Amino acid sequence: MALLGSHQFGDIDGQRVTYVEKGTTKERVDFLSALLKNNNFEVIVAEDKRKSEEEPQLYTVAVTDMVFNPTVWVYQRRLRTLDGRIVSPAYWNQEDEDTKPQYWEYMK
């Protein structure tokens, strides 16, 4: 899921949360959970409802910090990878492991 400018928030099991991503795969959930926990966020993962059993299971990833906005944190360079590098938009979107070049230099 691309970084969106809007701040999305809601409720998961009675807990007020800021949504990080909705409708994402288990692999993406694992990546985001590890990244956000490394940056000291409390992460909540909820299973999305499926219309039928044949559809793949998707998940919603959220944090309990109500002022967290993924777009702002990534572009302000406030998130760190597990090994201490700055998270770039390409790294956040799992398009590239390299956190250099900067987003304004990144073209594919």
LINKAKA-V147110 format. One record per pair of residues at least 24 apart in sequence whose ideal C-beta (glycine too) atoms are under 8 Angstrom apart, sorted by the first residue. I is the first residue (numbers start at 0). GAP is how many residues later the second one is. D is the distance in Angstrom with one decimal. If there is no record, write none. Layout:
I_GAP_D + I_GAP_D
//
This chain:
0_27_7.9 + 1_91_6.8 + 2_67_5.9 + 2_68_4.4 + 2_71_6.0 + 2_72_7.7 + 2_86_6.2 + 2_89_6.6 + 2_90_7.4 + 3_66_7.9 + 3_67_6.2 + 4_66_5.5 + 6_62_4.7 + 8_57_6.3 + 9_52_7.7 + 11_32_5.3 + 11_34_4.9 + 11_48_7.1 + 11_50_5.7 + 12_31_7.8 + 12_33_7.2 + 14_29_6.4 + 14_49_6.5 + 15_48_7.4 + 15_50_6.2 + 16_27_5.7 + 16_45_3.7 + 16_46_6.4 + 16_47_5.9 + 16_49_7.8 + 17_44_6.2 + 17_45_5.5 + 17_46_7.8 + 17_47_6.2 + 17_48_5.7 + 17_49_7.5 + 17_50_4.8 + 17_51_7.2 + 18_41_6.5 + 18_42_7.5 + 18_43_5.0 + 19_41_4.5 + 19_42_5.9 + 19_43_6.1 + 19_48_7.8 + 19_50_5.5 + 20_39_7.2 + 20_40_4.9 + 20_49_7.9 + 21_26_7.2 + 21_38_4.7 + 21_39_7.9 + 22_25_6.1 + 22_35_4.7 + 22_36_7.9 + 22_37_7.3 + 23_34_6.3 + 23_35_5.6 + 23_36_7.5 + 23_37_6.3 + 24_31_7.4 + 24_33_6.8 + 24_34_7.4 + 25_31_7.2 + 25_33_6.7 + 27_31_8.0 + 27_33_7.8 + 27_66_7.3 + 28_30_4.8 + 28_32_5.7 + 30_63_6.3 + 31_29_5.0 + 32_28_6.8 + 33_48_6.5 + 34_44_6.9 + 34_46_7.1 + 34_47_7.2 + 34_52_7.1 + 35_25_7.8 + 35_27_6.0 + 37_42_6.8 + 37_43_7.6 + 37_44_5.3 + 38_40_5.3 + 38_41_6.1 + 40_24_5.8 + 40_27_6.6 + 74_28_7.0
//
